[in-house]
Amino acid sequence: MKFRKEKTEDLDVNLTPLIDVVFLLLIFFMVSTTFQRESQITVQLPKAAKEPVETPAEKIEIIINATGQYFVNEQELIKSDANALIAALNNVTAGNRDIPLTIRADSKTPHQAVVTAMDAAAQLGLNRMSIATSFAK
């Protein structure tokens, strides 16, 4: 039997290269990462606080449904583009640019459809424009 004690070499792990590699990876990811600030804004659509006021008998009303289809004074337009809307508004106004215009849009209506309606009214010179909201009860 061997009772002799053999000399064992002390094993130790040198952590310096490991720390160097970790710092190099950290620097690499810090330099190569792009940071984007994306802000999200929650928009609360307005509700009317007062009772609706009476409007004059002669008025123009543009209604836009959820699919972006236009109705001028409850008459559906065949095409849903700016030229058709301008032509319909021109026929309804008959040159009178002081008629009040109301734009009434569905809550699911694409924003571009409302902007197109406002642009068409501005091109014809209709300056008495309002946007209808629902009455808060």
C-alpha positions in Angstrom: 0.0 0.0 0.0 1.1 3.4 -0.8 0.9 5.8 2.1 3.1 8.3 0.5 1.5 11.6 -0.2 2.0 12.8 -3.7 2.4 16.5 -4.3 -0.6 17.9 -6.1 -0.5 21.0 -8.0 -2.7 23.8 -6.8 -5.3 24.5 -9.5 -6.6 28.0 -9.8 -8.6 29.6 -12.5 -7.3 32.8 -13.9 -10.3 35.0 -14.4 -8.5 37.9 -16.1 -9.0 36.7 -19.7 -12.7 35.9 -18.9 -13.3 39.4 -17.6 -11.5 40.9 -20.6 -13.7 38.9 -23.0 -16.9 39.9 -21.1 -15.9 43.6 -21.3 -15.1 43.4 -25.0 -18.5 41.8 -25.6 -20.2 44.5 -23.5 -18.4 47.3 -25.5 -19.3 45.6 -28.8 -23.0 45.4 -27.9 -23.1 49.0 -26.6 -21.5 50.3 -29.8 -23.5 48.2 -32.3 -26.9 48.7 -30.7 -29.1 51.4 -32.1 -31.6 53.1 -29.7 -34.9 54.3 -31.0 -37.3 56.3 -29.1 -40.8 55.3 -30.0 -43.4 57.2 -28.2 -47.0 56.1 -28.1 -49.6 58.6 -27.7 -53.1 57.6 -26.6 -55.6 59.8 -28.3 -58.9 60.5 -26.7 -61.4 61.6 -29.3 -63.4 64.7 -28.3 -66.9 64.6 -27.0 -69.2 67.6 -27.1 -69.8 69.1 -23.7 -72.8 71.2 -24.6 -76.1 70.6 -26.4 -75.8 70.8 -30.2 -76.6 74.2 -31.6 -79.0 74.7 -34.5 -77.4 75.2 -37.9 -78.8 77.1 -40.8 -81.2 75.3 -43.2 -78.7 75.5 -46.0 -75.7 73.4 -45.2 -73.5 70.7 -46.6 -72.8 67.5 -44.8 -70.0 65.1 -45.7 -70.4 61.7 -44.1 -67.5 59.2 -44.2 -68.2 55.6 -43.2 -65.7 53.1 -41.8 -64.5 52.0 -45.2 -63.8 55.5 -46.4 -66.9 55.9 -48.6 -68.2 59.5 -49.0 -71.8 60.7 -48.7 -72.5 64.4 -49.6 -75.9 65.4 -48.1 -76.8 61.7 -47.8 -76.1 61.0 -51.5 -73.4 58.3 -51.9 -70.6 59.1 -54.2 -69.7 56.5 -56.9 -66.0 57.0 -56.5 -64.2 57.6 -53.2 -61.5 59.9 -54.4 -60.7 63.6 -54.1 -61.8 64.5 -57.6 -65.3 63.0 -57.2 -65.7 64.7 -53.8 -64.6 68.1 -55.3 -67.1 67.7 -58.2 -69.9 66.7 -55.8 -69.2 69.7 -53.5 -69.0 72.0 -56.5 -72.5 70.8 -57.6 -74.0 71.3 -54.2 -72.5 74.7 -53.5 -73.3 76.1 -57.0 -70.6 78.8 -56.4 -71.7 79.9 -52.9 -68.6 79.5 -50.7 -70.3 80.7 -47.5 -72.4 77.6 -46.9 -71.4 75.9 -43.7 -69.8 72.4 -44.2 -69.9 69.7 -41.6 -67.7 66.6 -41.8 -69.1 63.6 -39.9 -66.8 60.5 -39.8 -67.1 57.1 -38.3 -64.8 56.3 -35.4 -63.2 53.6 -37.5 -62.7 55.9 -40.6 -59.1 56.1 -41.9 -57.6 59.5 -41.1 -56.7 60.0 -44.7 -60.3 60.0 -45.7 -61.0 62.9 -43.4 -58.0 64.8 -44.5 -59.0 64.3 -48.2 -62.5 65.7 -47.4 -60.9 68.7 -45.6 -58.5 69.3 -48.5 -61.4 69.1 -51.1 -63.3 71.7 -49.2 -60.3 74.0 -48.9 -59.7 73.7 -52.7 -63.2 74.9 -53.3 -62.8 77.8 -50.8 -65.3 76.5 -48.3 -64.0 78.2 -45.2 -66.9 77.6 -42.7 -66.0 74.0 -41.9 -66.7 72.0 -38.8 -66.2 68.4 -37.6 -69.1 66.7 -35.9 -68.6 64.9 -32.6 -70.9 62.7 -30.6 -72.7 64.1 -27.7 -71.4 63.0 -24.3 -74.3 62.0 -21.9 
